Amino acid sequence: MKTLVVTALVAALLPVSTASATVSDELSETARLSDRRALVAGDRAFTMGDESGLYPATGWHIRGEMGGFWAPPVKLLDGVWFAADGSWLGKDIPAIRYSRGHGYQRFSYGGGGISAERVEFVPSGSRATVIGLTLRADRRRDVRLAMDAHSELMPAYPWGWTTPNAGTNAPDSGSFGDGALVFQDPVGAAAVGASVRPVDQALGPHYRGPQDPAVICPADGPAPPRCDDSAFGKGTGGRLTYSLQLTAGRPSTVWFAVTGGDNSAEARSLLDKVLRDPAGSLRETVAARRAAASSTVVDLPGDRLLQQSIEWSKHNLLDSVQEARDARIRDVNEGKDYPAPVGTVPKMRWLAAGFPDYPWLFGTDGEYTAYPAVAAGQFDIVRDHLRALRNVSDMLNNRSGKVVHEVVSTGDVYFGSNKSAGNTDETAKFPSTVALVWRWTGDSRFRDEMYDFTVRNMRYITETLDKDGDGWPEGLGNVERQGMGEEKLDSAVYLIRGLRDLADLAASKHDQAVASWAASKASSLLSRFEAQWWVPQGVGYAESIDDPADPSNDNKPVFQRHWTGITPMEAGPIASAARGHQALVQRSRDCYNGEFGTYHTGTGPTSAPAGNPGPSCDPLVSTVASERATYSLNTAVMAVALGNFGLSARRYTTGNARIQLDPAVWETPGAMPEVAPSPDFKANIDRPFYDRSMTLQAWGTYGTLWPVVNQQLGVSPDLGNGRLAVIPQLPPDQNSISGRDIRVGAGCVDVSVSRSGNVFRTSVQSRSVSAALTVGLVVPSPVSSVLLDGKPVKYSLVQTTRGTEVHVAIAATSARVEVRTR
């Protein structure tokens, strides 16, 4: 194959980034590149190294092995490295810029008369990572280009501390044939090659470029701050050398690929396939990403940072789409067992929780992430995620209705079988997530497909997880901390919402028995909710009740200031208008928040030995220490809760946007991480690569996309019942916002909202949406007149926790509603 010259292609696909707050196709970083993680992901492969193009030992599930090149459920390589005339990119020829775009990443190098540009992407549906290496010289040169590759074929499970552990990883073998390196062991094979034929090759146990000799991390315990491999590593290496003729100032690109397969023939065949037209594949990948993100385009003149975050949040979700085939389902009992599989799921497709240590199928993570995904118009992946959860749960749990918690791409279920406590909240959330999809899409076939499972979800909780018969379910919620009561607030909140949503699904199917049961159960729990969970001294809701250490507790609230105290305002809401408002005002104080958002556990009086390191907002004495770590999910939940009560969420939407987009804060440009820099959490960039939180965690996008689309723009479909409401609420500090191409069912809506003095205007245009349309807005003061397309119109005022909503029934597909207030 001939060397490809792609100067025009690179110029077209890789635009120069801007550092402004406007939406751009690319974000770049130039500082501390070797301290930052770099990520490129497709649905069947992903790659992580550092932003200089090297590969430090990364991650902690299998210590130091979660980075490199992956084709789930198998890791392929520790890394690949390139040298021009013996000078290694990333070391001898330094990296000067890292850039991350939509569906690709690129590294820029310069020094010593040769500069280089390295582009990486993952073709859709392919277990391959493709690398385009473009070299430029200051004069005519004959260059020896070397590529080192070091294999590490190992499955995603078992992990470092499980039984068995990752020490069962078998040694790899390497070979050379037809211009490519091929590595294999019992779990699969990897192939590495280029679009030009090598002039020399070598095999051996090392070949890690400038990372030879390798610093090896021990399996656990103290370790050097930066390692090159782990004690679990049993890979091998190889080198391919190429002869290139460079002309002064003229770029020349060689394409490389790393491919995976169940055997060497499969990996080798895929290598040939992806190298046939890599430039075309790059064009297709970027075009597909842009097309997938073309829905939900917002214009927020008063908050350009959040506007940019919406764009990158859509791509964070697309980065998170993962797929595995022939997953062998087994209950590994939190890593203690390794029984024979109970069956095989031919295909799982899901939204990965986070990279690099949580790129798997989760219940609760996916259920939170479904909300921003539907707001972004990414309906199909939410349906696939729910199907995967249902299929694995039914297979593992013998159709009990219980939703599994954590499923590795191999099919190993770490937690969530009938035998384990599981997380009650994710079973409670499943019917609501199905209802969410049904309302946004009107897809009754999907409703019917999931309906039986949703009924069994609610029956399982109410009949199996309520041993004391008080209606509040036992089991873990999202906070898994010591000292909590047996019954968790978030599980109770999501149970009420789930029962309501099941009643709606059942009514649409004319299943009156289930509809009546679910509605009655939800109503009964809601009628007792405030009396049971409200703690006036804490000005909020207890995160749990029924302390197991106190048999005489009798459901006394256990107040510990965990973030789940926000969920009654976030989910529905369930909280009353008055108490929900009170709780949110309290939760907005500094004892619960840091620079980037909401702490896991707020500060206040405590009997815990660690004491209270921060301010106190209430007099209650907790038994646990504060945990001043700001998770992007906690901040997202707070943002949504505030929007549900008509309060400004800007502090929290800005918090999540900044950790994603602010160069002073980010680790990986454009990727929203799991945990923000916080008083009790040192920033990832300052931690060892094997001791970091996720550099991209999907559920944080709940705190950007949902507040803008559902709350500020007010898009609230109920297509399953043939209705669409658009009731915006302008943020108090902004005079106009808009969104276009917001997917609803088979069509979309455009929305614009503006304010001029005491006049508010909402314009809506729907296309190919079959639903009764209601348009209006939330008003801050009494209404004096309402016009529809310039003429007086009949309207209704609806009191909600958001405030007073003006509703106008529309008989057309477009409308301009003008409301004048006093």
C-alpha positions in Angstrom: 0.0 0.0 0.0 1.2 3.5 -0.7 1.8 6.2 1.8 -1.3 8.6 2.0 -0.9 12.3 1.9 -3.8 13.8 3.8 -3.0 17.5 4.3 -6.4 18.6 3.0 -8.2 16.0 5.0 -6.6 17.0 8.3 -7.4 20.6 7.5 -11.0 19.8 6.8 -11.6 17.5 9.7 -9.5 18.9 12.5 -10.3 22.6 12.7 -8.2 24.9 14.9 -9.7 25.0 18.4 -10.7 28.1 20.2 -10.4 28.7 23.9 -13.6 30.8 24.0 -16.9 29.8 25.5 -18.5 29.4 22.1 -19.2 25.9 20.7 -16.2 24.6 18.8 -15.4 21.2 17.3 -12.2 20.8 19.2 -10.6 21.6 22.6 -6.9 21.7 23.2 -4.4 21.5 26.0 -0.7 22.4 26.1 0.3 22.2 29.8 1.3 19.2 31.8 0.4 16.8 29.0 2.2 13.8 30.5 0.1 14.2 33.7 -3.3 14.1 31.9 -5.3 11.1 30.6 -6.2 11.0 26.9 -9.3 9.1 25.7 -10.8 8.1 22.4 -13.7 5.8 22.3 -16.0 4.0 19.9 -18.8 1.5 20.5 -16.5 -1.6 20.3 -13.1 -0.2 21.2 -11.4 2.5 23.3 -7.9 3.7 24.0 -6.4 5.5 27.0 -2.9 6.8 27.5 -1.6 10.2 28.5 -1.7 13.4 26.4 1.9 13.2 25.3 1.1 9.9 23.6 2.7 7.6 26.1 1.0 4.9 28.2 1.5 5.0 32.0 0.0 2.1 33.9 -3.6 3.3 34.5 -6.6 2.4 36.6 -7.3 0.4 39.7 -9.8 -2.4 39.0 -6.9 -4.3 37.6 -4.1 -2.1 39.0 -2.3 -0.3 36.1 -4.1 -2.3 33.4 -7.3 -0.3 32.7 -5.6 1.9 30.1 -4.0 1.0 26.8 -6.0 -0.4 23.9 -9.3 -2.2 24.6 -11.8 -4.1 22.4 -14.3 -5.1 25.1 -14.4 -7.5 26.8 -10.6 -7.9 26.2 -7.6 -5.6 26.6 -5.3 -5.8 23.5 -2.2 -3.7 24.1 -0.4 -1.7 26.8 0.4 0.8 24.1 2.1 1.7 20.8 5.0 4.1 20.5 6.7 5.8 17.5 10.2 7.0 16.8 11.7 8.9 13.9 15.4 8.1 13.4 15.6 6.9 17.0 13.9 9.9 18.5 10.7 8.9 20.4 7.5 10.9 20.1 6.5 12.1 23.5 10.0 12.1 24.9 12.8 13.0 22.5 10.4 14.9 20.2 8.1 16.5 22.8 4.4 16.7 22.7 3.4 20.4 22.4 -0.4 20.1 22.1 -3.2 17.6 22.7 -6.6 18.1 21.1 -9.8 16.3 21.5 -12.5 16.5 18.8 -15.8 14.8 18.1 -14.9 11.2 17.6 -11.1 11.6 17.5 -8.1 12.8 19.4 -4.8 14.2 18.1 -1.3 14.8 19.4 1.1 17.4 18.1 4.9 17.1 18.4 7.7 19.3 17.4 11.5 19.5 17.7 14.8 18.5 16.0 13.8 19.3 12.5 10.8 16.9 12.4 7.3 17.6 13.5 4.5 15.1 13.8 0.7 15.0 14.1 -0.9 11.8 15.4 -4.7 11.3 14.9 -6.6 8.5 16.6 -10.2 7.3 16.2 -12.4 4.2 16.5 -14.5 3.3 13.4 -18.1 2.6 14.3 -18.9 -1.0 15.0 -15.3 -2.1 14.8 -12.9 -3.6 17.4 -10.2 -1.4 16.1 -8.3 1.9 16.9 -6.9 3.6 13.8 -3.9 6.0 14.0 -2.8 8.4 11.4 0.8 9.6 11.8 1.7 12.6 9.8 5.4 13.6 9.6 6.9 16.9 8.4 10.6 17.7 7.9 12.5 20.9 7.6 14.5 19.5 4.7 14.6 16.4 2.6 15.2 13.4 4.8 15.3 9.6 4.6 13.7 8.6 7.9 13.6 5.3 9.7 10.2 5.2 11.4 9.9 2.7 14.2 6.7 1.5 15.9 6.8 -0.5 19.1 3.8 -2.4 20.4 3.5 -4.2 23.7 0.6 -6.6 24.1 -1.5 -7.3 27.1 -4.3 -9.7 26.2 -6.5 -10.0 29.3 -10.2 -10.0 30.0 -12.0 -7.2 31.8 -12.7 -9.6 34.7 -11.4 -11.0 37.0 -9.9 -7.9 38.7 -7.0 -7.4 41.0 -8.6 -8.4 44.3 -11.2 -10.9 43.3 -11.3 -14.7 43.6 -9.8 -15.7 41.2 -7.9 -12.5 40.5 -6.2 -11.0 37.4 -3.2 -13.2 38.2 -4.9 -15.9 36.1 -4.0 -13.8 33.1 -2.1 -16.1 30.6 1.2 -15.1 28.9 0.9 -13.7 25.5 2.8 -15.0 22.4 3.9 -12.8 19.5 4.5 -13.4 15.8 5.1 -11.6 12.6 3.4 -12.2 9.3 2.5 -10.3 6.1 3.8 -7.1 7.5 2.0 -7.1 10.8 2.5 -8.1 14.4 0.1 -10.6 15.9 -0.3 -11.3 19.6 -2.5 -14.0 21.1 -3.4 -15.8 24.3 -6.5 -17.9 25.3 -8.8 -14.9 25.6 -8.2 -13.5 22.1 -5.8 -11.9 19.7 -4.5 -8.5 18.6 -3.0 -7.4 15.3 -0.9 -4.3 14.7 0.2 -3.0 11.3 0.4 -0.1 8.9 -0.6 1.1 5.5 3.0 0.6 4.3 5.1 -2.5 4.5 7.9 -2.6 7.1 11.5 -3.0 6.1 12.4 -4.7 9.4 10.7 -6.4 12.3 11.6 -7.8 15.7 9.9 -9.6 18.6 10.7 -9.8 22.3 9.5 -9.3 25.8 10.0 -5.5 25.9 9.5 -3.0 23.0 7.8 -0.3 24.9 9.5 2.6 23.1 10.7 5.2 25.6 9.1 3.3 28.5 11.8 0.7 28.4 12.9 -0.5 30.9 9.4 -0.7 32.4 8.7 0.4 36.0 6.3 -2.3 37.4 3.6 -1.5 39.8 2.9 -4.1 42.5 -0.5 -5.7 42.6 -1.4 -3.6 45.7 0.2 -1.6 48.4 2.7 1.2 48.0 3.8 1.9 44.5 5.9 4.4 42.5 4.0 7.5 41.5 4.2 6.5 37.8 4.5 3.0 36.5 4.7 1.5 33.0 3.1 -1.9 33.7 1.6 -3.9 36.5 2.4 -7.2 38.3 -0.5 -8.7 36.4 1.1 -8.0 33.1 2.1 -11.0 31.0 2.4 -9.4 27.6 5.1 -9.4 25.0 6.3 -7.0 22.4 7.4 -6.3 18.9 8.8 -3.6 16.6 8.1 -2.7 13.0 10.4 -0.4 11.1 9.5 1.6 8.0 11.6 3.6 5.5 10.1 7.0 4.6 11.3 9.7 2.2 10.2 13.2 3.5 10.3 16.3 1.3 10.9 19.6 3.0 7.6 21.1 4.2 5.5 18.4 2.6 3.4 16.3 5.1 3.3 12.5 4.7 0.9 10.3 6.6 1.2 6.6 7.4 -1.9 4.9 8.8 -1.6 2.3 11.6 -4.3 0.2 13.3 -4.7 -2.0 16.4 -7.4 -4.6 16.0 -8.9 -7.3 18.2 -10.5 -10.6 17.6 -11.4 -13.9 19.1 -8.5 -15.4 17.3 -5.5 -14.3 15.2 -7.2 -14.8 11.9 -10.1 -12.6 12.9 -7.8 -9.8 14.2 -5.6 -10.0 11.1 -8.6 -9.8 8.8 -10.0 -6.8 10.6 -6.6 -5.1 10.3 -6.6 -5.4 6.5 -10.2 -4.1 6.4 -9.7 -1.0 8.4 -6.5 -0.1 6.6 -8.1 -0.2 3.1 -9.4 3.3 3.4 -8.6 4.8 6.8 -8.9 8.4 5.6 -12.4 7.7 4.4 -13.2 5.9 7.6 -12.1 9.0 9.6 -14.3 11.2 7.5 -17.2 8.8 8.1 -16.5 8.6 11.8 -16.5 12.4 12.3 -19.5 12.9 10.0 -21.4 10.2 12.0 -20.6 11.8 15.3 -21.6 15.2 14.1 -24.9 13.8 12.7 -25.6 12.0 16.0 -25.1 15.2 17.9 -27.1 17.4 15.5 -30.2 17.2 17.7 -30.7 19.6 20.6 -28.8 22.6 19.5 -29.2 25.4 22.0 -28.4 29.1 22.0 -27.9 30.5 25.5 -26.7 34.1 25.0 -26.4 34.7 28.8 -24.6 31.4 29.5 -22.2 30.5 26.7 -20.3 28.1 29.0 -23.4 26.0 29.6 -24.2 26.2 25.8 -20.8 24.7 25.1 -21.3 22.1 27.8 -24.5 21.0 26.1 -22.6 20.3 22.9 -19.8 18.4 24.7 -22.2 16.6 26.9 -23.8 15.1 23.8 -20.5 13.8 22.7 -19.6 12.5 26.2 -22.8 10.4 25.9 -21.7 9.2 22.4 -18.3 8.4 23.7 -20.0 6.2 26.4 -21.8 3.9 24.0 -20.3 0.4 24.4 -21.1 -3.0 23.0 -20.0 -6.6 23.7 -21.0 -9.9 22.2 -21.7 -13.3 23.7 -21.5 -12.1 27.3 -21.4 -15.1 29.7 -23.6 -14.2 32.7 -22.5 -15.3 36.1 -22.8 -14.1 39.7 -19.4 -13.4 41.0 -20.7 -12.3 44.4 -18.7 -9.2 44.8 -15.6 -11.0 43.6 -15.8 -13.9 46.0 -17.0 -16.6 43.6 -16.5 -17.6 40.0 -19.3 -20.2 39.2 -20.2 -21.5 35.8 -22.2 -19.1 33.6 -26.0 -19.3 33.9 -26.3 -18.4 30.2 -25.1 -16.1 27.4 -26.5 -12.8 26.2 -25.6 -12.7 22.5 -25.4 -8.9 22.4 -25.2 -6.2 25.1 -25.2 -2.5 24.1 -25.1 0.1 26.8 -24.0 3.5 28.1 -20.8 3.0 30.0 -20.7 4.5 33.4 -17.1 5.9 33.2 -13.6 5.5 31.8 -11.3 3.9 32.5 -12.5 1.8 35.5 -16.3 1.7 35.0 -16.8 1.2 31.2 -19.6 -1.3 32.0 -23.3 -1.8 32.2 -24.8 -0.4 35.4 -28.3 -0.1 36.7 -28.4 3.2 38.6 -25.8 4.9 36.4 -27.7 4.2 33.2 -31.0 5.2 34.7 -29.7 8.6 35.6 -27.9 8.9 32.3 -31.1 8.1 30.4 -32.5 11.6 31.1 -29.7 13.6 29.4 -29.6 11.0 26.6 -33.3 11.4 25.7 -32.9 15.2 26.0 -30.0 14.8 23.5 -32.3 12.8 21.2 -30.2 9.6 21.7 -33.2 7.3 22.1 -31.8 4.1 20.7 -28.9 3.6 23.1 -31.3 4.2 26.1 -33.6 1.4 24.8 -30.6 -0.9 24.2 -29.3 -0.2 27.7 -32.6 -1.0 29.3 -32.9 -4.2 27.2 -29.4 -5.3 28.4 -30.3 -4.7 32.0 -33.5 -6.6 31.6 -31.9 -9.5 29.8 -29.0 -9.9 32.3 -31.3 -9.4 35.3 -33.9 -12.0 34.2 -31.2 -14.5 33.3 -29.2 -14.1 36.5 -32.1 -13.6 38.9 -34.6 -16.1 37.5 -37.1 -13.4 36.6 -37.5 -12.1 40.1 -37.8 -8.5 38.9 -34.6 -7.4 40.7 -32.3 -5.2 38.6 -28.6 -6.1 38.7 -26.1 -3.4 39.7 -22.9 -3.9 37.8 -22.2 -6.0 34.8 -18.7 -6.2 33.3 -18.4 -6.5 29.5 -17.4 -10.2 30.0 -20.9 -10.8 31.5 -19.7 -11.2 35.1 -22.2 -9.6 37.5 -20.2 -8.2 40.4 -23.3 -7.2 42.5 -27.0 -7.4 42.2 -28.1 -11.1 42.3 -31.1 -12.3 44.3 -28.7 -13.6 47.0 -27.0 -10.2 47.5 -28.5 -7.0 49.1 -28.2 -5.2 45.8 -29.2 -1.6 45.3 -32.9 -1.2 45.8 -32.9 2.3 44.2 -32.0 0.9 40.7 -34.9 -1.6 40.7 -37.2 1.3 41.8 -35.9 3.5 39.0 -36.3 1.1 36.1 -40.1 1.6 35.5 -39.5 5.4 35.5 -36.8 5.0 32.9 -39.0 2.9 30.7 -41.8 5.5 31.1 -39.3 8.3 30.2 -38.5 6.6 26.9 -42.2 5.9 26.2 -43.1 9.6 26.9 -40.3 11.0 24.7 -40.8 8.6 21.8 -44.4 7.4 22.0 -42.9 3.9 21.3 -45.7 1.6 22.6 -43.9 -1.5 21.3 -41.0 -0.7 23.6 -43.4 -0.1 26.4 -45.0 -3.5 25.8 -41.6 -5.2 25.5 -40.6 -3.9 29.0 -44.0 -3.9 30.7 -43.9 -7.3 32.4 -40.4 -6.6 33.8 -41.5 -3.2 35.2 -44.4 -4.9 37.0 -42.1 -7.4 38.4 -39.7 -4.6 39.5 -42.4 -3.1 41.7 -43.7 -6.4 43.0 -40.2 -7.5 44.0 -39.6 -4.3 46.0 -42.9 -4.2 47.7 -43.2 -7.9 48.4 -39.6 -8.9 49.1 -37.8 -5.8 50.4 -40.3 -4.6 53.0 -39.8 -7.2 55.8 -41.2 -4.9 58.5 -44.3 -4.1 56.5 -44.0 -0.3 56.8 -44.0 0.3 53.1 -40.5 1.7 53.0 -38.1 -0.7 51.2 -34.9 -2.1 52.8 -31.6 -2.4 51.0 -28.9 -0.1 49.7 -29.5 3.1 47.9 -27.0 5.1 45.9 -25.0 6.1 49.0 -23.2 3.0 50.4 -21.9 4.2 53.7 -21.7 2.8 57.2 -24.1 3.9 59.9 -27.1 4.3 57.7 -30.5 2.9 58.5 -31.9 -0.1 56.8 -34.4 1.9 54.7 -32.9 4.6 52.4 -34.5 7.9 51.3 -33.6 7.6 47.7 -35.0 4.1 47.4 -38.3 5.4 49.0 -38.4 8.4 46.7 -37.8 6.4 43.5 -40.2 3.8 44.6 -43.0 6.3 44.8 -42.1 7.8 41.5 -41.7 4.3 40.0 -45.2 3.2 41.2 -46.7 6.4 39.7 -45.0 5.7 36.4 -46.0 2.1 36.4 -49.6 3.1 37.0 -49.3 5.4 33.9 -47.9 2.6 31.8 -50.5 0.2 33.0 -53.4 2.6 32.4 -52.2 3.1 28.8 -52.3 -0.7 28.3 -55.8 -0.9 30.0 -54.4 -3.1 32.7 -56.7 -1.6 35.4 -55.6 -4.0 38.1 -52.0 -3.0 38.0 -52.8 0.6 37.4 -55.0 0.7 40.5 -52.6 -1.2 42.7 -49.6 1.0 41.7 -51.4 4.3 42.0 -52.9 3.3 45.4 -49.6 2.2 46.8 -47.9 5.4 45.6 -50.6 7.5 47.1 -50.4 5.7 50.4 -46.6 6.2 50.6 -46.8 9.8 49.6 -49.4 10.6 52.2 -47.0 9.4 54.9 -43.8 10.7 53.3 -43.4 14.1 55.0 -44.2 12.8 58.5 -41.7 10.0 58.2 -38.8 11.6 56.5 -38.8 15.3 57.3 -36.3 16.4 60.0 -37.1 20.0 61.1 -33.9 20.5 63.1 -31.9 19.6 60.0 -34.2 21.6 57.7 -34.3 18.7 55.3 -35.0 15.0 54.8 -33.3 12.2 56.6 -31.2 10.0 54.2 -32.3 6.8 56.0 -34.5 5.4 58.8 -34.5 2.3 61.0 -31.0 2.2 62.5 -30.0 -1.4 62.8 -27.8 -0.7 65.8 -30.9 0.6 67.7 -33.6 -2.0 67.9 -35.9 0.5 69.6 -35.4 3.0 66.8 -38.8 2.3 65.3 -38.1 4.2 62.1 -36.5 7.2 63.7 -34.9 9.3 61.0 -31.1 9.0 60.6 -29.8 12.4 59.4 -26.3 12.4 58.0 -26.2 15.1 55.4 -25.5 12.8 52.4 -26.4 14.1 49.0 -29.3 11.8 48.6 -31.2 14.2 50.9 -31.8 16.1 47.7 -33.7 13.3 45.9 -37.2 14.2 47.2 -36.9 17.5 45.2 -35.2 15.9 42.2 -37.5 13.0 41.5 -40.9 14.2 40.5 -40.8 16.1 42.8 -42.0 14.0 45.8 -41.4 16.7 48.4 -44.1 19.2 49.2 -43.7 22.7 47.7 -43.0 24.4 51.1 -40.6 21.8 52.5 -38.9 21.1 49.3 -38.1 24.8 48.9 -36.9 25.0 52.5 -34.6 22.0 52.0 -33.1 23.4 48.8 -32.4 26.7 50.4 -30.6 24.8 53.2 -28.8 22.5 50.8 -27.5 25.6 48.9 -25.5 26.8 51.9 -21.7 26.4 52.1 -21.9 23.5 54.5 -23.2 21.3 51.6 -21.2 22.8 48.7 -17.8 23.6 47.4 -16.5 25.6 44.4 -17.7 23.1 41.8 -21.0 21.9 43.4 -22.5 19.5 46.0 -20.5 17.5 48.5 -21.1 13.8 49.0 -21.7 14.5 52.7 -22.1 18.0 54.1 -20.4 19.4 57.1 -21.9 19.9 60.6 -21.8 18.6 64.2 -20.7 15.0 64.4 -19.6 12.4 66.9 -17.2 10.9 64.3 -13.5 11.0 65.3 -12.6 13.0 62.2 -14.7 15.8 63.5 -16.2 18.6 61.5 -13.8 20.3 59.1 -16.3 22.9 57.8 -19.2 25.2 58.7 -22.4 24.0 60.4 -25.8 24.8 59.1 -27.9 22.9 61.6 -27.5 21.7 65.3 -28.0 18.0 64.7 -25.2 15.7 65.7 -24.4 13.1 63.0 -22.5 9.9 63.6 -20.5 10.1 60.4 -17.7 12.4 59.2 -18.3 14.8 56.4 -17.1 13.8 52.9 -16.3 17.0 51.0 -15.9 15.3 47.6 -17.9 16.9 44.9 -19.2 14.3 42.5 -20.6 15.4 39.1 -23.8 13.3 39.9 -24.4 15.0 43.2 -24.1 18.4 41.5 -26.4 17.2 38.7 -29.1 16.0 41.1 -29.0 19.4 42.9 -29.3 21.3 39.6 -32.3 19.2 38.6 -33.9 19.6 42.0 -33.6 23.4 41.9 -35.1 23.5 38.5 -38.0 21.5 39.7 -38.7 24.2 42.3 -38.2 27.1 40.0 -34.9 28.1 41.6 -31.8 29.1 39.8 -29.4 26.2 39.2 -26.7 28.2 37.6 -24.1 27.6 40.4 -24.5 23.8 39.7 -24.8 23.7 36.0 -21.7 26.0 35.9 -19.9 23.6 38.3 -20.3 20.6 36.0 -19.6 22.7 32.9 -16.4 24.0 34.4 -14.9 20.6 35.3 -15.6 19.6 31.7 -14.6 22.8 29.9 -12.5 25.1 32.0 -8.8 24.7 31.1 -7.8 25.6 34.7 -9.8 22.6 35.9 -10.1 19.8 33.3 -7.9 16.8 33.0 -9.2 15.6 29.6 -10.6 18.4 27.5 -14.4 18.2 27.1 -14.8 15.2 29.3 -16.9 15.6 32.4 -15.2 13.6 35.2 -16.6 11.6 38.1 -15.2 13.8 40.9 -14.3 17.5 40.9 -11.3 18.9 42.7 -12.6 19.2 46.3 -11.4 19.8 49.8 -11.3 16.1 50.4 -10.4 15.0 46.9 -7.1 16.0 45.4 -7.5 16.8 41.7 -6.9 13.7 39.4 -4.1 15.4 37.6 -2.1 15.4 40.8 -2.7 11.8 41.7 -1.0 8.6 40.4 -2.6 7.2 37.2 -3.6 4.1 39.1 -5.4 6.1 41.8 -7.8 8.4 40.0 -11.5 8.8 39.6 -13.1 8.5 36.1 -11.9 11.1 33.6 -15.3 10.8 31.8 -18.4 9.8 33.8 -21.6 9.8 31.8 -24.2 10.6 34.5 -22.8 14.1 35.2 -24.5 15.2 31.9 -27.8 14.9 33.8 -26.8 18.3 35.3 -26.4 20.1 32.0 -28.7 18.6 29.3 -31.8 18.0 31.5 -31.9 21.4 33.2 -31.6 23.2 29.9 -33.9 21.1 27.7 -36.6 20.0 30.2 -36.6 22.9 32.6 -35.3 26.1 31.0 -36.8 25.3 27.5 -39.6 23.4 29.1 -39.8 20.5 26.6 -42.0 17.8 28.4 -43.3 15.2 26.0 -46.0 12.6 26.9 -46.3 11.1 23.5 -47.4 7.8 25.0 -50.6 9.6 25.9 -50.6 11.7 22.8 -49.5 15.0 24.5 -46.6 17.5 24.2 -46.1 20.4 26.6 -43.6 23.1 26.1 -43.6 25.3 29.3 -40.2 27.1 29.6 -38.8 28.9 32.5 -36.3 31.6 31.7 -33.4 31.7 34.2 -33.7 34.9 36.3 -30.4 36.3 34.9 -31.2 35.8 31.2 -33.5 37.5 28.7 -33.5 34.9 25.9 -32.8 31.2 25.2 -33.6 28.9 22.4 -33.2 25.3 21.2 -33.7 23.7 17.9 -34.1 20.2 16.5 -35.0 18.8 19.9 -36.1 15.2 19.1 -39.5 14.2 20.1 -40.8 10.9 18.8 -40.3 10.7 15.1 -40.1 14.5 14.8 -38.6 17.5 16.6 -39.4 20.8 18.1 -37.8 24.3 18.1 -38.3 26.5 21.1 -37.4 30.1 21.7 -38.1 32.1 24.9 -37.6 35.8 25.5 -38.4 38.5 28.0 -38.7 42.3 27.5 -39.7 44.1 30.6 -42.9 42.4 31.8 -43.6 40.8 28.5 -42.6 37.1 28.0 -42.7 35.3 24.7 -42.6 31.6 23.9 -42.4 30.4 20.2 -42.7 26.7 19.4 -42.4 25.0 16.0 -43.1 21.2 15.9 -42.3 19.0 12.9 -43.6 15.5 12.4 -44.9 15.3 16.0 -48.3 13.8 16.4 -49.5 15.1 19.7 -51.8 17.6 21.3 -49.7 20.7 21.9 -49.7 22.9 25.0 -47.5 26.0 25.1 -46.8 28.5 27.8 -44.2 29.5 30.4 -43.6 29.9 34.0 -44.3 33.5 35.1 -42.8 35.3 38.1 -45.8 37.6 38.8 -49.5 37.8 38.1 -50.7 37.7 34.5 -52.5 40.6 32.9 -53.0 39.2 29.4 -52.1 36.3 27.1 -51.9 36.4 23.3 -51.6 33.6 20.8 -50.1 34.7 17.6 -51.1 38.2 18.4 -54.7 37.6 19.5 -56.2 37.1 22.9 -56.6 33.5 23.8 -58.1 31.4 26.5 -55.5 30.1 29.0 -55.2 28.3 32.3 -53.0 28.9 35.3 -51.4 25.9 36.9 -49.7 26.0 40.3 -46.6 23.7 40.5 -43.5 23.6 42.5 -41.9 25.6 39.7 -44.3 28.4 40.3 -47.3 29.7 38.2 -47.4 28.1 34.8 -49.4 29.6 31.9 -50.9 26.9 29.7 -52.4 27.5 26.2 -53.9 24.6 24.2 -52.7 24.8 20.6 -54.6 23.4 17.7 -51.7 23.9 15.2 -48.1 22.7 15.0 -46.6 26.1 15.7 -47.4 28.9 18.1 -46.2 32.2 19.5 -47.6 32.8 23.0 -47.1 36.2 24.6 -47.7 36.8 28.3 -47.8 40.2 29.9 -47.5 40.3 33.6 -48.4 43.0 36.1 
